[in-house]
Structures are given as structure tokens and as C-alpha cells.
Amino acid sequence: MATKLIIADDEPLVLVGLQSMIGWAELGIEIVAVARNGRQLQDAIEKERPDLVITDIKMPIKSGLEVMKETSVTYGRLPLFILLTSYEEFSFVKEALLLQAVDYLVKLELTAQSLKASVTKALALLHTVKAEENPSMLVYERSPMQAFRDKFFVRLFNGLIDSRQSFEAQRKELQLAFTSPWYIVCYLEIQTDQEDTEVGVYYSTMGMIKETISKYLQCYLTSLDLHHAAITFCLTESQCQHVRTILRQVLEKTIQVIYNYFSVHLGFCIGLAVQEPFHLAEAFLSARQLLPVLSDNLRIVFAEPSASMETSFNLAPFKTRLTRSFEELDVPELAKIINDIAQQFSTQNISALQAVEASSTILSMAISLLPDGQHLVNGIFEQERGNYRQIYTYTTTEQCRLYLQRLAEGLCEQLHARKQDYRAKVVTNIQQYIQENLNRKLNLNEVALLFGFSQNYLSSLFSKYSGCSFVEYITKTKIEAAKDLMAKTDSRIYEIADQLGFESSFYFSKVFKKVEGISPRQYLQHLQRTQPNEKPQ
């Protein structure tokens, strides 16, 4: 079956030229439509459902970039996009690459060879993406960015983000738009008896849930533990008006799909809608409190706006201490807080439901926010019947109190011996993040927020385990990358400065000279003298 391609450009000559520049049929590609503006392109994508789109970034009515954004929300990873651009549009190129564009081609430099190379690259990626769509191969991949987002949502759900300023900084760093007028959180329960393949089944299930729901609604999927997750739905005004009908149809289909492929039972608890994403903790709480209502005969339940929910155990007095202990991996303090909460179970007259809810909150934070949290918690309860999941079966407050005490004791035992290793691993992860984001202007505060640490603690930790300050490491890494680009590519100095996130080529030259003792131009001249057969520029 031929690969379906749509070409879009508002310049007729470019449009004609692209259709005849290479032998599309020889590559197994069929041009199913052409478009001259963004609206035509969007309509063609909806009608033809192509595998690949080649489009100009700037077009009338709607830009190629806008179409790409909206298409990714509606259809997911496919179609793949190759962008056509002009020299002056590098800011748009950056945004396109963040949206996972396969490539960008400069019109004035476009040749049959460069077009064919770009399309060949897209075909290889298309094969990989389609292979991942095979249900037997589909897996929920917790990429570094997804792991950061999971931690962000867990902190948000549990009220551990203390200000709107902090919320906004983390949201921007994680590229979360939050432009919808309404949000609903769904607490998801995953039930399976296949203990020997539990992890594999869980991640395969998560992958297919995300794939199925994303076809209909914009959402974020957050892993909580191996049997629970949260789905944050981002809804339009019209969707919110008919939210029960829409969600019931989508979730019933999801339940059926997951059971057919994995023999896994799903339960969905849908909380109340909120307009401010900063208040998602309220939506999450209203969803999680419905968990006891789920049954074999009732797999989808909705929170009622007028219904009186049982008051939750108040974790607010512990919020600041909890945040700091997770941020700084302060194990003794974390254990003390958990024990203090367990003690409150005895001194306050709280119900078993309140105790289970509070205990499961602490559990999900430990799993999501501590390094290797899932492995740690599994290790603590591995010899006990039901493992850490026993908390969901408890019927008395005393059982929950003893559970939290065991969790605190186990965390102390397991984390104390590995504290240094974990801190070194955190610094290694941050260094890897810096290396993967050299095209951006990174600062300590943003990275600290992203990784869930205080700015001062991260600065101290980084200096201790990397042998230099955070700023020094970024500067050194960027300059090494610049030297590599000068040696191996034809990039101009201003292009290298742009690629590495410097505000100007002048500032880049200033930093380069401070580190290397010579200017970038002098370094290039040195390369040309020492590598006479190679011309880096």
C-alpha cells in the first residue's frame, strides 16, 4: 500500500516543482492532495488521513505550524511533517522541531537530493511509528519528559506546588499549554491477575489507553503506581456541556479495547470540572473519593456537584515539610513526617476511608517523587501479602496507621544506604537533560523546578557531585558542542550561536573567548590550518 502524501504551499511554482522534483512513485509514495493555504491543508488531512505532509510554514488563513499543532492534538503522531522555510524563519523552525517535525528544508537551497534525503528519513520514521501502533508492540514509554510531567502532575494533584508563579514556571518548562476552558481529572484503576507479567501488562495497557483516548479528546496520562493512573482531560466549552455523554462513550470503548487485548479490567472515577488547572487538586480529590464505589458492574462513575463528599484527612499542616523532604531527599525527615501523620490517625477521630485515602496519597507521592520509587516501595512490602497494594483493601484506621509506620521504616532502611548513589544519579540526570537541551537558554531556577528541588539545594548538590557550578557546567558543555559543530559542519558562527541558545552571536563569541582564550573565528582559522583537507566553514 502506497504512503499517502499531501503537499502544501501558497506559491504555485513551488507547489508544481515539489510534485515533479523527485520520482514519488519510486519511493512508494502517492500524492493524494495539494493545498494552497492552511485551511485547505487541514481539510485535506481530515479527508485523506495522510502518512506524510510537506508544508510551508507561512501560508494564508492558517500557517503550516498551526495546522501541525492542531493535527497532533487531533490525530497524534501521524501524519509526519516536513516543513519548508526561509532563512529568516529560524524561530519558527525551533518551534517546529519541538513539535517533532521530521525535518525542515530551506526553499532557496532545496534540491532533488536534499528533498529525497528528507523524505527517506521520514519514511524510516514512519515505519517505526506504525510498528508501535501494532497493539502487540504498543508500550507506554516513560521518556524523560514524560517522567518530569508525571512528577509535576503528582505534585499538583497533592497540593505540593505552593504558588501560581511556581506552577507557571514548571508548566512552561514542561511545554504544557493548559489553554482549555475546563479540566476534569479521572482516577483510573487497572485490575489484572497476571502477576508474573504485571509490569509489562501495565505499560502496554497505559500505552493503549493513551492511544485510544487521544483519538477523541485532548488529555494527559499520569502514572501513579502499577494499578492506578490519572487522566487529565482538557475540554472545550461544547465538550463540557455534554461531558458525561462524551466521556462515557470514549471510556466504554476504551474498557472494551483494553479487555479484548489484555484481559485487563478498567475502572474510571470521573471528578468534578474545574476551570483553573492550578486547582486540579480539587478535581483529583473528587475523583479519587469515588474509588470505593467502583464494582464489577459499575466501571464508570461520576462525581455529583451537589453530593457531599467525606472530608479528607488534612495534610496541609505537613505540606511544607513534605515538599522540602521530597525536594532534598531528606529521608529521616520524610520518615518522621510519615510517622507524625500515622500518629494523627490515632489522636484524631477519622474514618477508615479517610485513613486509606491519606495513606494512598503518601504512597503515590513516594512512588512518583522518590528516585526509583516504585522499586523502593515494592522492596519494602515484597514479603507481605498483597504487596504495597494491600492499603486499598484495608477497612480500619489502625491498619492504615501500621501501614504508614512500615512505609516510613522501610524508606529509611532502603534509602539511607543508597543516599549518595541517588544524589549522584540526580546530578547525572540533570547533566543529561542539559546535554539534550543545549539549544535552550537554561537557568538554575527552571531546572530546579523541573526536577522538583529547591534552587539552593540543587546548586549545592550539583557543585558537590559534578566538580563545578551549574552555570559553569552549562557554559563548558555548550562551548564543547560549539567546537564540535565548527569542526564537523559548515554552520556559520551566528547559526551555531542560535543552535546553542545564545542570545546573539556577539555574546556567544564573548563566552567562547572567555573559555577558550581565542575567538570563534580564530578557532576556525586554527582548524583550517590543522585540518587542511577539511573545510569546517
MOMOHU-V222185 format. One record per backbone hydrogen bond with DSSP energy under -1.0 kcal/mol. CO is the residue of the C=O (numbers start at 1). NH is the residue of the N-H. E is the energy in kcal/mol with one decimal. If there is no record, write none. Layout:
co;nh;e
CO;NH;E
CO;NH;E
This chain:
co;nh;e
3;30;-3.1
4;51;-1.9
4;52;-2.1
5;32;-2.4
6;54;-2.5
7;35;-2.0
8;56;-1.7
11;15;-2.3
12;16;-2.5
13;17;-2.7
14;18;-2.6
15;19;-1.3
16;20;-1.0
17;21;-1.2
22;24;-1.4
24;29;-2.3
25;28;-1.6
28;3;-3.1
30;5;-2.7
33;7;-1.7
35;9;-2.1
37;41;-2.1
38;42;-2.5
39;43;-2.4
40;44;-2.4
41;45;-2.4
42;46;-2.1
43;47;-2.1
44;48;-3.1
45;49;-2.2
51;80;-2.5
52;6;-1.8
53;82;-2.6
54;8;-2.7
55;84;-2.7
57;64;-2.0
60;38;-2.0
60;62;-3.1
63;67;-2.2
64;68;-2.2
65;69;-2.3
66;70;-2.4
67;71;-2.6
68;72;-2.1
69;73;-1.6
70;74;-2.1
71;75;-3.4
72;76;-1.2
80;53;-2.7
81;102;-2.6
82;55;-2.2
83;105;-3.0
84;57;-2.2
85;107;-2.5
86;89;-1.8
89;93;-1.8
90;94;-2.1
91;95;-1.4
92;96;-2.4
93;97;-2.5
94;98;-1.8
95;99;-1.4
96;101;-2.0
97;100;-1.5
103;83;-2.5
105;85;-2.7
106;109;-1.2
107;110;-1.4
111;115;-2.5
112;116;-2.4
113;117;-2.4
114;118;-2.0
115;119;-2.4
116;120;-2.6
117;121;-1.9
118;122;-2.0
119;123;-2.5
120;124;-1.9
121;125;-2.0
122;126;-2.7
123;127;-2.0
124;128;-1.5
125;129;-2.7
126;130;-2.6
127;131;-1.8
128;132;-1.8
129;133;-1.0
131;134;-1.1
134;137;-2.5
134;138;-1.4
141;143;-1.6
143;147;-2.8
144;148;-2.1
145;149;-2.3
146;150;-2.7
147;151;-2.1
148;152;-2.4
149;153;-2.8
150;154;-2.5
151;155;-2.5
152;156;-2.5
153;157;-3.4
154;158;-1.5
155;160;-3.1
156;159;-1.4
163;167;-2.2
164;168;-3.0
165;169;-2.2
166;170;-2.2
167;171;-2.6
168;172;-2.3
169;173;-2.0
170;174;-2.1
171;176;-2.5
172;175;-1.3
182;235;-2.6
183;274;-2.6
184;233;-3.4
185;271;-2.7
186;231;-2.7
187;269;-2.5
188;229;-1.8
189;267;-2.0
191;265;-2.2
193;195;-1.9
194;197;-1.1
195;198;-1.3
197;201;-2.8
198;202;-2.5
199;203;-2.4
200;204;-2.1
201;205;-2.6
202;206;-2.7
203;140;-2.4
203;207;-2.0
204;208;-2.1
205;209;-2.5
206;210;-2.4
207;211;-2.1
208;212;-2.7
209;213;-2.6
210;214;-2.1
213;216;-1.9
213;217;-2.5
218;234;-2.5
220;232;-2.9
222;230;-2.6
225;228;-1.1
227;190;-2.9
228;224;-1.9
228;225;-2.0
229;188;-3.3
230;222;-3.1
231;186;-2.8
232;220;-1.7
233;184;-1.8
235;182;-1.5
236;240;-2.3
237;241;-1.6
240;243;-1.2
242;246;-2.4
243;247;-3.0
244;248;-2.4
245;249;-2.0
246;250;-2.5
247;251;-3.0
248;252;-2.3
249;253;-1.8
250;254;-2.0
251;255;-2.7
252;256;-2.0
253;257;-2.6
254;258;-2.6
255;259;-2.1
256;260;-2.4
257;261;-1.8
258;262;-2.7
259;263;-1.8
265;191;-2.8
267;189;-2.7
268;301;-2.5
269;187;-2.9
270;303;-2.6
274;183;-2.5
276;279;-2.0
277;280;-1.6
279;282;-1.4
280;284;-2.8
281;285;-2.5
282;286;-2.2
283;287;-1.3
284;288;-2.9
285;289;-2.0
287;290;-1.6
288;291;-1.7
290;293;-2.0
291;294;-1.1
298;295;-2.0
299;268;-3.3
301;270;-3.2
304;307;-1.1
315;318;-1.6
316;319;-1.4
318;322;-3.0
319;323;-2.7
320;324;-2.2
321;325;-2.5
322;326;-2.3
323;327;-2.5
324;328;-2.5
325;330;-1.8
329;331;-1.5
330;334;-2.4
331;335;-2.7
332;336;-2.1
333;337;-2.4
334;338;-2.3
335;339;-2.3
336;340;-2.4
337;341;-2.4
338;342;-2.4
339;343;-2.3
340;344;-1.7
341;345;-1.2
343;347;-1.6
344;348;-2.5
348;350;-1.7
351;355;-2.0
352;356;-2.7
353;357;-2.3
354;358;-2.4
355;359;-2.5
356;360;-2.6
357;361;-1.7
358;362;-2.0
359;363;-2.4
360;364;-2.6
361;365;-2.0
362;366;-2.3
363;367;-2.4
364;368;-2.3
365;369;-2.8
366;370;-1.3
370;373;-1.8
372;376;-2.5
373;377;-2.6
374;378;-2.3
375;379;-2.1
376;380;-1.7
377;381;-1.6
381;384;-1.8
384;387;-2.2
386;389;-1.1
387;390;-1.6
388;391;-1.3
389;392;-1.7
390;393;-2.1
396;400;-1.2
397;401;-2.1
398;402;-2.2
399;403;-1.8
400;404;-2.4
401;405;-1.9
402;406;-2.0
403;407;-2.3
404;408;-2.6
405;409;-2.3
406;410;-2.6
407;411;-2.4
408;412;-1.9
409;413;-2.1
410;414;-2.7
411;415;-2.7
412;416;-1.7
418;422;-2.6
419;423;-2.1
420;424;-2.4
421;425;-2.2
422;426;-2.3
423;427;-2.0
424;428;-2.2
425;429;-2.5
426;430;-2.1
427;431;-2.6
428;432;-2.2
429;433;-2.2
430;434;-2.4
431;435;-2.3
432;436;-1.8
434;437;-1.1
437;440;-1.8
440;442;-1.1
443;447;-2.0
444;448;-2.5
445;449;-2.3
446;450;-2.2
447;451;-2.1
448;453;-2.8
454;458;-2.4
455;459;-2.2
456;460;-2.2
457;461;-2.9
458;462;-2.9
459;463;-2.1
460;464;-2.0
461;465;-2.0
462;466;-1.9
463;467;-1.2
469;473;-2.2
470;474;-2.1
471;475;-2.5
472;476;-2.6
473;477;-2.6
474;478;-2.5
475;479;-2.3
476;480;-2.1
477;481;-2.0
478;482;-2.3
479;483;-2.4
480;484;-2.0
481;485;-2.3
482;486;-2.4
483;487;-1.8
484;488;-1.9
485;489;-2.1
492;496;-2.4
493;497;-2.5
494;498;-1.9
495;499;-2.7
496;500;-1.9
497;502;-2.5
498;501;-1.4
504;508;-2.1
505;509;-2.4
506;510;-2.0
507;511;-2.5
508;512;-2.9
509;513;-2.3
510;514;-1.7
511;515;-2.0
512;516;-3.2
513;517;-2.1
519;523;-2.2
520;524;-2.3
521;525;-2.1
522;526;-2.1
523;527;-2.2
524;528;-2.4
525;529;-1.7
526;530;-2.3
527;531;-2.3
531;534;-1.9
